[in-house]
């Protein structure tokens, strides 16, 4: 199934080819009628699928709806959503989370996205078997000024809107 980005957004993507593998480092989704002083939310997921500037995937579209369309108080004033992943290699089947799947530019992409954001959503669901990558993201957050943090009850590809977004403290 092909998923479209929600209406009223402009999307840019940063891709790279490395060692015959494709990586997506950043997906940025901005409301077309964005206010200049609007907030930025960053969602950190596990690994990217096929979403890019022209097409979404199930997880990205779900997060667009959660942040921009559902009217949740947590995301009031958010005009920009940055999507990054623990692993940047684009892979939808048999994902293993091996070191080469992180991508050469991914740590910097995650760090930049977190710095640019007012709100951070850890969207790897209730379980994250990649403890080293989880510790990396949480370590970056610990070095920054206080961010508003949320976690998701489950991975966005399996998401249900009710009680999906939950406060997060570490």
C-alpha positions, 0 to 999 in steps of 0.5 A: 500500500502506498501512503501519501503525505497529509495535505498542506505540507511541504516535505524534504528528505536527505538521502545517501548511497553508501556501499551500495545501500540507501540511507535516509538521514532526515525527513522534514515536514513543514506546514505550508501555512507555518507561522515563523515562530512555530514549534518544531517536533522531532520524532526518533524512530527505529529505521526508515522505510521508503518515505521521501519528499513525494511519498510517505509510509505508514509510520510517517503518515501516522506521525503527521496526523498525530502532530498536525491533525489530531488537535492534541494539546501537546503539539499546539503550535508545532509547524515542523516535524523532523523525522530521524531514525536510530538506524538510517539504512532503508530496509523494510524486511529482515532488519537486524540493526547492525552497525553498518546500518547506522549510516556514516552521517546518522549520529550528526543528523540525529543530534542536529534534529534534536537541537532544532526541536522543542519537542522530542517523540521517542517513537520506537514503541514500548520495546527497543532492543537496540540499547546502544542506540537508545543510550546514544539518543538519550545521552544527546538529550541529556546534553541539551537544554530541557526538551519536552519529551514524549514516547509512543505506546507502540511503533507508529506503524502499529499505532492507535491514536488513543493514548498513543502519545505518553509523557517520557522522563529519563 
